[in-house]
Amino acid sequence: MDSRVTLLLGRAVWRRGADAWRHETLEPGHDIAVRAPGLMAEGVCASHGRGACVVFEPEAMCHQVVETPRVKRAVFASLARVRNEHPVVASENLGWGFEQPEPGPGGAYFTLLSYEATPGLIDLVQACSGAGMRLSSAWSAYSVAAALADQRPGARTGTVLIMVPDFTAVACCEGRRSFRAWSGAMTERDWKAFGALAGEGDSRTGRGVSGGVQRKPRILVVAEAGVERCWPAWEELRSSGRIEAIAGLDEFAGAALRMSPAHPANLAEAFPRPAQLDPVLVPAAVACTLSALALAVAFGLGSRGLKANREAAAQVISRLDSRLAELNANKLEMDRLRLELREDDWASVSPGNAALRELTLAVPDALTLTSFSIGRDGRFDLGAIVTAPGFDPASARRDLSARGFAASADADWSYDPGAGRLAVRGTFKEPLR
């Protein structure tokens, strides 16, 4: 299977090779949130697939049951109670998503909210963007496990066990939904907790309305290379007849690929897209065009038609003005959040932010960036076009060099006056203050 999925399960990054899945386990440390997205970005960019996606389940991942109306993602994120109790939905640095709400006791609806406890996914999104790729979907391990259970024919699977090297998890997909995961080697105490959760479906088994005994939830096992046999109670579970099937990582990754990016559990949808943050001129242009068309039609009609069209045009303009005000408010909120970010926080968010900060100060107003990439060794590749008069190549070269973006040689500074295109290659060195 030529997989377009890269997995982060605990501290291990999994990528599909030509013959098998291979993983690299990162040692615990304060910089694991930085190293893991970098490794995943390499796998995503190497796949060259338009439908590339990731399964993102680091150690710092939370899964919480939340009472909610049956609403879509945008409405869910706007609810005052949700924003107060779960501030992550208002964050622009943490990935989050939720499962489709399902009815619970008392007529209420419940969902499972999955979110990062520390930033990490945003670094992966930015790394893919810098390589010219857009990460369309990122799923928690629970979302993929539930999707795999739903996509299998027959009755709905109640529990999914994930058992791969350095990562073990239990996903309860029926009734009271929950997810629990362990990274690294399992202790005897861990196996006992794992077994208790795997058999928790028995506590939900009882008498139905008609007096019959309800079935025990079926179990689907996702395992790689026989790791499931490390569980001391494996043979006992297998002999109970509750195991529906044993799937590999190929099936697990295939379930992630079949999920729609519009699903509310998509963690990547938590981050605003640039095209959605800078539409100031577009609504104004649309409003002017609609007003001109409305007036042209109104002048060709009688007085009664003229009045009706004016009222319709006024309503359209009012809606566009409201939308424009919302977008301006979003921009002001982003500026406020940037000001609140301490200067020493830049390095802790991402190692490439120092270069991005200097780049924003070095690029003159007459230039517009068309491409920018930077590696871990500091080597960068920059492309830009002239979009305004008054561009001075010599002055621009001095400004870029002063901010650490010096060309390695004269041949690495290329400016085409006819086409108005600039290309610079070199090694970034952060300037001394």
C-alpha positions in Angstrom: 0.0 0.0 0.0 1.4 3.4 -1.0 0.2 5.2 2.1 -0.2 9.0 2.1 -0.6 9.0 5.9 2.1 9.8 8.5 1.4 8.8 12.1 2.5 10.3 15.4 1.6 7.8 18.1 2.9 8.9 21.5 6.6 9.5 20.9 6.9 7.4 17.7 6.6 8.8 14.2 5.4 6.1 11.7 5.9 6.2 7.9 5.1 3.6 5.3 8.1 2.2 3.4 8.1 0.1 0.3 7.5 -3.1 2.2 6.4 -2.3 5.7 5.7 0.4 8.3 8.8 1.9 10.0 8.9 4.1 13.0 11.3 6.3 14.8 10.8 6.7 18.6 11.9 10.0 20.1 13.4 10.1 23.6 11.4 12.1 26.2 12.5 15.7 26.4 11.4 19.3 26.4 12.0 19.6 22.7 10.0 16.5 21.5 7.1 18.8 20.5 9.5 20.5 18.1 11.2 17.4 16.7 8.1 15.3 16.1 6.4 17.8 13.7 9.6 18.2 11.8 9.9 14.4 11.2 6.2 14.2 10.3 6.6 17.1 7.8 9.4 15.1 6.0 7.0 12.1 5.7 4.1 14.3 4.4 6.2 16.1 1.9 7.9 12.9 0.7 4.5 11.4 -0.1 3.7 14.0 -2.8 0.1 13.1 -2.4 -2.7 15.7 -2.8 -4.7 13.8 -0.2 -1.9 13.6 2.4 -3.0 13.7 6.0 -1.7 12.8 9.4 -2.8 10.9 12.5 -1.7 13.2 15.3 -1.8 11.6 18.8 1.2 12.9 20.9 1.6 12.3 24.6 0.2 15.8 25.4 -3.3 15.0 23.9 -6.5 15.3 25.8 -9.9 13.7 25.2 -12.9 15.0 27.2 -16.6 14.2 27.1 -18.6 17.5 26.5 -22.3 18.2 26.6 -23.3 20.1 23.5 -26.2 20.9 21.1 -26.2 19.1 17.8 -24.4 21.8 15.9 -21.7 22.2 13.3 -18.1 23.1 14.2 -18.4 26.9 13.6 -21.4 27.1 15.9 -19.8 24.9 18.5 -16.7 27.1 18.7 -18.9 30.3 19.0 -20.9 29.0 22.0 -20.1 31.1 25.1 -20.4 28.1 27.5 -18.0 26.0 25.4 -15.5 28.9 25.1 -15.6 29.5 28.8 -15.2 25.9 29.9 -12.9 24.9 27.0 -10.7 27.9 26.0 -8.8 25.7 23.5 -11.7 26.3 21.0 -10.7 30.0 20.9 -7.0 29.4 20.6 -5.1 29.8 17.3 -2.1 27.8 18.4 -3.7 24.5 19.5 -5.4 21.9 17.3 -8.8 20.6 18.4 -11.8 18.7 17.0 -14.9 16.9 18.2 -16.9 13.8 17.2 -20.4 14.0 15.8 -22.7 14.7 18.8 -24.8 11.7 19.9 -27.9 11.6 22.1 -27.4 10.8 25.8 -29.5 10.5 28.9 -32.2 13.1 29.4 -32.4 14.1 25.8 -29.0 15.9 25.8 -26.3 15.4 23.2 -22.7 14.6 24.0 -19.5 14.6 22.1 -15.8 13.7 22.7 -13.6 16.8 22.4 -10.0 16.1 21.4 -7.3 18.8 21.7 -3.6 19.4 22.2 -2.3 20.4 25.7 0.8 22.1 24.2 1.4 23.5 20.7 2.8 21.1 18.1 0.4 20.6 15.2 0.8 24.3 14.2 4.5 23.7 13.6 3.6 20.8 11.3 1.1 22.9 9.4 3.7 25.7 9.0 6.4 23.3 7.9 4.2 21.8 5.2 3.1 25.3 4.1 6.8 26.3 3.8 7.4 23.3 1.5 4.5 24.3 -0.7 2.0 21.8 0.6 -1.2 22.3 2.5 -2.1 19.8 5.2 -5.8 19.3 4.6 -6.6 17.0 7.5 -5.1 15.8 10.9 -7.0 13.3 13.0 -6.6 12.1 16.6 -6.1 8.3 17.0 -9.6 8.1 18.5 -11.2 9.6 15.4 -9.5 7.2 13.1 -10.3 4.2 15.4 -14.0 5.2 15.5 -14.0 5.7 11.7 -12.4 2.3 11.1 -15.0 0.7 13.4 -17.8 2.4 11.4 -16.4 1.5 8.0 -16.3 -2.2 8.7 -19.3 -4.2 7.6 -21.8 -5.6 10.1 -22.6 -4.5 13.6 -20.9 -1.5 15.1 -17.7 -2.3 17.0 -17.8 -1.2 20.6 -14.1 -1.1 21.5 -10.9 -0.6 19.4 -7.5 -1.6 20.9 -4.4 -0.1 19.4 -1.2 -2.1 20.1 1.9 -1.1 18.3 5.5 -0.8 19.5 5.8 2.0 22.1 2.1 2.9 22.0 -0.9 1.2 23.4 -4.5 2.6 23.6 -8.1 1.8 24.2 -10.9 3.6 22.3 -14.5 3.1 23.5 -16.7 4.0 20.5 -20.1 2.9 21.8 -22.1 4.3 24.7 -19.8 6.3 26.9 -17.1 7.3 24.5 -13.5 7.6 25.8 -9.8 7.2 24.9 -6.8 6.3 27.0 -3.3 5.8 25.7 0.2 4.8 27.0 3.6 5.6 25.5 6.7 3.5 25.9 7.0 0.2 27.7 4.0 -1.1 29.6 4.3 -2.0 33.3 2.1 -4.6 35.1 0.0 -1.8 36.5 -0.5 -0.3 33.0 -1.6 -3.7 31.7 -4.2 -4.0 34.5 -5.6 -0.5 33.7 -5.6 -1.4 30.0 -7.4 -4.7 30.6 -10.0 -2.9 32.8 -10.8 -0.4 30.1 -10.8 -3.1 27.4 -13.4 -5.0 29.3 -15.4 -2.0 30.4 -18.0 -2.9 27.9 -19.1 -5.7 30.1 -20.4 -3.2 32.7 -22.7 -1.8 30.0 -24.1 -5.2 29.3 -27.5 -5.9 30.9 -31.2 -6.4 30.3 -32.7 -4.6 27.3 -36.2 -3.1 27.2 -37.7 -6.4 26.0 -36.0 -8.4 28.8 -33.4 -9.9 26.5 -29.7 -9.8 27.3 -27.8 -7.2 25.3 -24.8 -8.3 23.3 -21.3 -7.6 24.7 -19.5 -4.9 22.7 -17.3 -6.4 20.0 -13.5 -5.6 20.0 -11.4 -4.6 17.0 -7.6 -4.9 17.4 -5.2 -2.7 15.5 -1.8 -4.3 15.9 1.6 -4.4 14.1 4.1 -7.3 14.1 2.3 -9.4 16.8 2.6 -6.8 19.5 -0.8 -7.8 20.9 0.7 -11.0 22.2 2.7 -8.9 24.7 -0.5 -8.4 26.7 -0.6 -11.0 29.5 -4.4 -11.4 29.1 -4.3 -11.7 25.3 -5.1 -15.4 25.1 -8.0 -15.0 27.6 -9.6 -12.2 25.5 -9.1 -14.1 22.3 -10.8 -17.2 23.7 -13.8 -15.1 24.9 -14.9 -14.7 21.3 -15.3 -10.9 21.5 -12.5 -10.1 19.1 -14.1 -9.2 15.8 -10.9 -8.8 13.7 -7.2 -7.9 13.9 -6.3 -5.0 11.5 -2.9 -3.7 10.6 -1.6 -0.1 10.2 -2.5 -0.2 6.5 -6.2 -0.5 7.4 -5.8 2.1 10.1 -4.2 4.5 7.7 -6.8 3.7 5.0 -9.6 4.7 7.4 -7.9 8.1 7.9 -7.7 8.7 4.2 -11.3 8.0 3.7 -12.4 10.5 6.3 -13.8 13.8 4.9 -11.7 17.0 5.8 -15.1 18.6 6.6 -15.6 16.3 9.6 -15.6 18.3 12.8 -12.9 16.1 14.3 -10.3 17.5 11.8 -7.6 19.0 14.1 -6.1 21.1 11.2 -9.3 23.2 10.9 -8.5 24.9 14.2 -5.9 27.1 12.5 -7.2 30.1 10.4 -6.1 30.2 6.8 -4.4 33.4 5.5 -7.0 33.7 2.7 -9.7 34.0 5.4 -7.8 36.6 7.5 -7.1 39.2 4.9 -10.3 39.7 2.8 -10.7 43.4 3.5 -10.7 44.6 -0.1 -12.7 41.7 -1.6 -16.0 42.4 0.3 -15.7 46.1 -0.4 -15.3 45.4 -4.1 -18.2 43.0 -4.1 -20.4 45.6 -2.3 -19.6 48.3 -4.8 -20.3 46.0 -7.8 -23.6 44.8 -6.3 -24.6 48.4 -5.6 -23.8 49.5 -9.1 -25.8 46.6 -10.6 -28.7 47.3 -8.3 -28.8 51.0 -9.3 -28.5 50.2 -13.0 -31.5 47.9 -12.8 -33.5 50.3 -10.7 -33.2 53.2 -13.2 -34.7 51.0 -15.9 -37.8 50.2 -13.9 -40.7 52.2 -12.6 -40.8 54.0 -9.3 -42.2 50.9 -7.5 -39.5 48.7 -8.9 -36.8 51.3 -8.1 -37.8 51.4 -4.4 -37.8 47.6 -4.1 -34.4 47.2 -5.7 -32.9 50.0 -3.5 -34.2 48.1 -0.4 -32.6 44.9 -1.7 -29.3 46.6 -2.4 -29.3 48.2 1.0 -29.8 44.7 2.7 -27.0 43.2 0.7 -24.6 46.1 1.6 -25.6 45.8 5.2 -24.8 42.1 5.3 -21.4 42.8 3.6 -20.6 45.6 6.0 -21.3 43.3 8.9 -19.1 40.6 7.5 -16.4 43.2 6.9 -16.6 44.4 10.5 -16.2 40.8 11.7 -13.1 40.3 9.6 -11.6 43.5 10.9 -12.3 42.4 14.4 -10.5 39.1 13.7 -7.5 41.0 12.4 -7.5 43.3 15.5 -7.7 40.3 17.8 -4.7 38.6 16.0 -2.7 41.8 16.4 -3.5 41.9 20.1 -2.5 38.3 20.6 0.8 38.9 18.8 1.5 41.9 21.1 0.8 39.7 24.2 3.4 37.1 23.0 6.6 37.7 24.9 9.8 38.2 22.9 11.4 35.2 24.6 8.5 33.0 23.6 9.5 33.0 19.9 12.2 30.4 20.4 9.9 28.1 22.4 7.2 28.1 19.8 9.3 27.1 16.8 13.0 27.4 15.9 12.2 29.0 12.6 10.3 31.9 14.0 13.5 34.0 14.5 14.0 33.8 10.8 10.4 34.7 10.0 10.5 37.6 12.4 13.6 39.0 10.8 12.2 38.4 7.3 9.1 40.5 8.0 11.3 43.4 8.9 13.7 43.0 6.0 11.4 42.7 3.0 10.6 46.2 1.6 7.1 47.3 0.8 7.7 47.1 -3.0 8.4 43.3 -2.8 5.9 40.5 -2.3 7.2 37.0 -1.3 6.2 34.2 -3.6 8.2 31.4 -1.8 10.3 30.9 1.3 11.9 27.8 2.8 14.5 27.3 5.4 16.2 24.1 6.7 17.4 23.0 10.1 20.9 24.1 9.1 19.7 27.6 8.4 20.0 27.4 4.6 17.2 29.3 3.0 15.7 29.9 -0.5 13.7 33.1 -1.1 11.6 34.2 -4.0 9.8 37.4 -4.5 8.3 39.7 -7.2 8.2 43.5 -7.5 4.6 44.7 -6.9 5.1 48.4 -6.4 7.3 51.2 -7.9 10.5 52.5 -6.2 12.2 49.1 -5.7 16.0 49.5 -5.3 17.9 46.1 -5.6 21.1 47.4 -3.9 19.1 48.7 -0.9 17.1 45.5 -0.7 20.2 43.4 -0.7 21.7 45.5 2.2 18.5 45.3 4.2 18.2 41.5 3.8 21.9 41.0 4.6 21.6 43.1 7.8 18.7 40.9 8.9 20.7 37.7 8.4 19.6 36.8 4.9 23.0 37.2 3.0 23.5 35.5 -0.3 26.2 32.8 -0.2 27.8 34.2 -3.4 27.0 36.7 -6.1 25.5 33.9 -8.2 23.0 33.3 -5.4 21.6 36.8 -5.7 19.5 36.9 -8.9 17.3 39.9 -9.9 15.5 40.0 -13.3 14.4 43.7 -13.9 12.3 42.8 -16.9 10.2 40.2 -15.1 10.5 42.0 -11.7 11.6 38.7 -10.0 14.1 38.3 -7.2 15.7 35.0 -6.0 18.1 34.7 -3.1 19.9 31.7 -1.6 22.2 31.5 1.4 22.4 30.7 5.1 20.4 32.6 7.7 22.4 34.0 10.6 20.4 35.8 13.3 21.9 39.3 13.7 23.4 40.3 17.0 21.4 42.9 19.1 
